[in-house]
Amino acid sequence: MEVILLGAFLFYVGICGVIFNKKSLIHMLMSIELMLLGTNLLLVSFSLLSDDIYGEALAFVVLGTAGAESALGLGLLLIYYIKKGSLQVSIK
């Protein structure tokens, strides 16, 4: 039960990070990663509770998606930094 609360808390902190921090792209990407890790923790814990392997298999898919998102996001951040000279986002 504690693992489920921890996964939900990680997901909630990630959502709050995306909603409340809209100036730094790095913080937004870290918050998205935190949401994906919370989702993985919930998938694995529910998979263990229901004695089913599908949640753990889906967690591997989410991990692959998180790795691809990290690589693509860091590449885009590098291009943005080269073009603008800063990683601060101006939201109008």
Phi, psi and omega in degrees: 000323180293328180292323178294318177295322178295316178297318178294322178295317177299318179296319179295318178296322177296318178296316178298323178296322179287320184288314188271344182243093181249019180257327184249124180292327180294317179294324178294319177294322177294324178292322177295320177297321178296321176296319179293323178291323174297321177296319178298317180297319177293319179298315181291320181292319177292328176294320178290324179292323181268002180054050182228144185270347187294326177294322179289324176294320178293329177296323176295323177295318179294322177297320176295320177295320179294321177295318178294322179294322178294314181296314180293319180295318179293325175296317178294323176297320178296317178295318179297319180293320179296321183283315186263334181086001180207158178255012178278136181258134177256113179259128183259000000 
